[in-house]
Amino acid sequence: MKTHNFKSHWVGLSPEEKKLLAEKAETSVAYLSQVANKHRNAGWKTIRKLVQVDERITYDFFEQSAA
């Protein structure tokens, strides 16, 4: 299933996958949850790490204002 934004991708992950993604991106599950729910905007470095560590995530998942 192709997702079109970070929230839909995040919701589709298991708790273990969320933890692994956060560890690989050198951030926390809580922070990524806030990004997914639009309570925070991910910084450019975090977006770049997410794209690098998970091939399903693209820059298009994030609003231009965040990048």
Secondary structure, 3 states (H helix, E strand, C coil): CCCCCHHHHHHCCCHHHHHHHHHHCCCCHHHHHHHHCCCCCCCHHHHHHHHHHCCCCCHHHCCCCCC
